[in-house]
Amino acid sequence: MKKTLTILGFLAVFPAGVALADDDCFVPMADWQPRDAVARLAEENGWAVRRIKIDDGCYEIDGRDAEGRRIEVTFHPATLEVIEFEYEDEDVDDRPRRDRDGGDDN
């Protein structure tokens, strides 16, 4: 019985711990750098910003790098340290295909 209660207690707490671990940027808003500082940082790196948003408590920039590649950059809101930098795929093959000769398959 004691073992069952221990396991149930662990399972009740485990999902909450996982949810908290996903929030990489839990910082009080009073400690955040202003949005203008994020825009300046992007400009200094030669990035063309399409949008600055807040995602999971972090600043996130969607835009293009100096070579014109689509990027998504995640920043810590208090330190403006880059947490994640990724190139977005611009794969043309993701669009729905149309029949090349314009006719129906029926």
DAGI-V991780 format. One record per backbone hydrogen bond with DSSP energy under -1.0 kcal/mol. NH is the residue of the N-H (numbers start at 0). CO is the residue of the C=O. E is the energy in kcal/mol with one decimal. If there is no record, write none. Layout:
BEGIN
NH:CO:E  NH:CO:E
END
This chain:
BEGIN
4:0:-2.2  5:1:-1.9  6:2:-2.2  7:3:-2.6  8:4:-2.4  9:5:-2.2  10:6:-2.5  11:7:-1.8  12:8:-1.4  13:9:-2.4  16:12:-1.8  17:13:-2.0  18:14:-2.2  19:15:-2.0  20:16:-1.7  21:17:-1.2  23:21:-1.5  26:24:-1.2  30:27:-2.3  31:28:-1.5  32:76:-3.2  37:33:-1.0  38:34:-2.1  39:35:-2.4  40:36:-2.1  41:37:-2.1  42:38:-2.2  43:39:-2.6  44:40:-1.2  45:42:-1.4  46:41:-2.7  47:63:-2.6  49:61:-2.8  50:61:-2.1  52:59:-2.9  54:57:-2.6  57:54:-1.8  58:74:-1.6  59:52:-2.7  60:72:-2.9  61:50:-2.7  62:70:-2.0  63:47:-2.3  64:68:-2.5  67:64:-1.9  70:62:-2.8  71:85:-2.4  72:60:-2.2  73:83:-3.1  74:58:-2.7  75:80:-2.5  79:75:-2.3  82:73:-3.1  83:73:-1.5  85:71:-2.4  87:69:-2.2  93:90:-1.4  94:91:-1.6  101:98:-1.3
END
